[in-house]
Amino acid sequence: MNWLPHQDAVDWGSVPDWFGGVGSIASVLFVYLGLRREIRARRTDDLRFRATQARLVSAVAEIRGNSVLRVIVANESDAPVLDVTVLPRLVPPDDPDGTPVDLAAAKQVRRIQGRESQELFVTSTAEHRLRAADTVLLDLTFTDHDGNRWRRSGTGQPEPAD
């Protein structure tokens, strides 16, 4: 019984043909992986460059009494930041790695000029009584001078906000 229409034997080519084929596939794969690595590096560099101003925007909280926070949002860059939203969150004292809970509604500031700071007073909800030993985490969301929207949690690095 003959399954092939013309010959009884399949021509698998010669050893040099196989080496050439494998070499071609390997070189295409090598170029693809190098290109992918270069694209990732450029995206990382672009994000790092875009985040230059965002790294200069920060916030600190100071507990005043048992229900009031004094929040200072500082813009250490030369350009203004817009639509700043501050959300204070309380880190559970018994579980520092736990999920922080919202202390109050988010406060908003329309614009903070370059090299200036804005002071906000936030009153926590009735269910949360603040103590001096509590740890407050501030979540910032803002728009930089170039129109990029950023999110920063505590002292962490800014990340693009979607």
C-alpha positions, 0 to 999 in steps of 0.5 A: 500500500502506497500512501504517497502519490509519487514516491515510496520514500520521503525526502527529508533533506540534507543535514546542511538544509536542517542546520540552515532551517534551525539557524533561521528560526533561531535568528528570528527568535533571537531578534524577536526577544531582543526587540521585545526587551528593547520595547519594555526598556523604552516603556520603563524609561518613558514612565520614569521620565513622565513621573519626574513631576509626580515624584515631587508631589507628596502628602503628610498627615498629623493627627489632631485630637481624636477625629481631625487630621491635618493634611499637608499636600506639598508640590515641590516641582516648578509646575502646578498640579491639578485636581488633587484628591486626598483619601485618608486611610487608617492602617489597622493597629493590630495588623500593619499588613492588613487592608487600610480602611477609609477614615473619611470622604476624599478631599479635593483641591483644584490646583496647587502651584509649583513650590507650594503646599496646601493644608487640609483638615479632614474630620474622620467618620464617627466610627473611627476615633484617632489616637496619636499612635495610629498610622494614617496612609494618604492616597493621592490622585492628581494630574501633572502639568503635562496632563498625566493622571497619577496615583500615589499611596503613602510614600510609595512611587507614583503610578499612572491612574487609569 
